[in-house]
Amino acid sequence: MKKISDLKQGDLVYDFGASQVIRYSYLCVHQTGTGNYHILIDACQDPVRIYGDKLQNILNKNLNTYQEAKLALADRLENSAKRLREEPESL
């Protein structure tokens, strides 16, 4: 598991949303009056601000490559489909 303090500029961070893998490139940390937020660059080269606790949650998923992120997303979708099939139909 990575720690936020280990991230360097240019490190890749992978996450997944509802139906897609998201790749970020770490840029820097920015201090505010309420704490620190981290600036990442998404695939469209847009900056994204993420607070430290959310970034640590992403890092805790331990997705080190795009392939690992795709497999984690596929597992999540498969588990969701399985739950829907097992759920009794409600009238």
C-alpha angles and dihedrals in degrees: 000000000000124000124219090238089060094058118108131190109284096023112140120237120192128202136155133225131196095306111353144059115246121207121199132183114215114238111169149307121263123200120220133177091264098044140288129316126188126224117221128177117228128212091274090056091250119140117245123195115215126176118233098254093053092046090051089051089054091048090048089065085070096218104163100167139031089248092055090050091050091051092048090051091048090051091050093049091046092052091049092051091048092052091050092051092050094046112099115240113256120216 
